[in-house]
Amino acid sequence: MTSPDEHRKVQSSEAIGDPASAMWDHHHTVNASAWPSNEVVRLVMKYYPDGGNGRHAVDVGCGTGANAWMLSEHGFKVNAFDISEVAIKTAYEQIALKRDVDVFFQVADIRSLAPEDADSDLVLDATTLCCLTTEEERARVVDMIYSMLVSGGRFFSIMPSVFSARDPFVRAVEGMDMPCTFWTKKDIERIYGRRFKIENIGESIYDARCGRAHLLIADMVKE
Ligand SMILES: C[S@@+](CC[C@H](N)C(=O)[O-])C[C@H]1O[C@@H](n2cnc3c(N)ncnc32)[C@H](O)[C@@H]1O
């Protein structure tokens, strides 16, 4: 990132090509989410009721880009990345090329990003950090997200709780064994509270095609 008015180009990742990206490519070949998440819309309307006004947002693990599109429609300049080339190709073709939006889509692995200059006002994680499987990976990624944010910048993170459907049957319906960790409020306090001031932990139920998830929604600020 060179100036706040330019889009960040996150480093491309050497880890792309590992089994996680192939799995997510498969997922995004059969599921293209076209609608932003209710939870993300609620948080954005709560904290930015008058719009993003050119603030800089980063959507980590953006999938096919629906949340990034909503942020851009609301007035943010958005950088959005995902490990899946299939997801980014869909996002680029369906959003960047067809709609008049300010989103820069890029393929990248969040585990390989280095700490950044602090120039983002908002980082959004809509069920991506829950794909990280080790405590060490999560800690490194949380430090990296912290480094991206300006002081007073916000971090919204949504993840499935331990009360979600974790039955192997659900995974069989999805056709793969997706890496996913299921969180408690204590996990949020331990993993995020080390860096961020946690302002609220909300809850909601997500009715997915293959089962229900109980979501935790952590709403945080960099002090
Ligand atoms: C459950 S999906 C959520 C997608 C999107 N945020 C949404 O709300 O529709 C998790 C996303 O994280 C991406 N992902 C998983 N591991 C990742 C990693 N290490 N780096 C970047 N993206 C990753 C997947 O490709 C997938 O798009």
The ligand as an ORCA input file, in Angstrom:
! r2SCAN-3c Opt
* xyz 0 1
  C     -17.172    -19.914      4.661
  S     -16.409    -19.100      3.308
  C     -16.925    -17.391      3.536
  C     -16.796    -16.584      2.277
  C     -17.227    -15.110      2.405
  N     -16.473    -14.411      3.438
  C     -18.717    -14.985      2.660
  O     -19.104    -14.528      3.740
  O     -19.480    -15.352      1.762
  C     -14.705    -19.043      3.820
  C     -13.824    -18.383      2.765
  O     -12.484    -18.307      3.224
  C     -11.618    -18.624      2.151
  N     -10.373    -19.086      2.761
  C     -10.162    -20.232      3.461
  N      -8.901    -20.282      3.875
  C      -8.302    -19.135      3.450
  C      -6.982    -18.613      3.554
  N      -6.033    -19.308      4.193
  N      -6.697    -17.417      2.989
  C      -7.662    -16.719      2.331
  N      -8.920    -17.176      2.176
  C      -9.236    -18.365      2.731
  C     -12.370    -19.679      1.358
  O     -11.958    -19.809      0.018
  C     -13.793    -19.148      1.451
  O     -14.096    -18.261      0.414
*
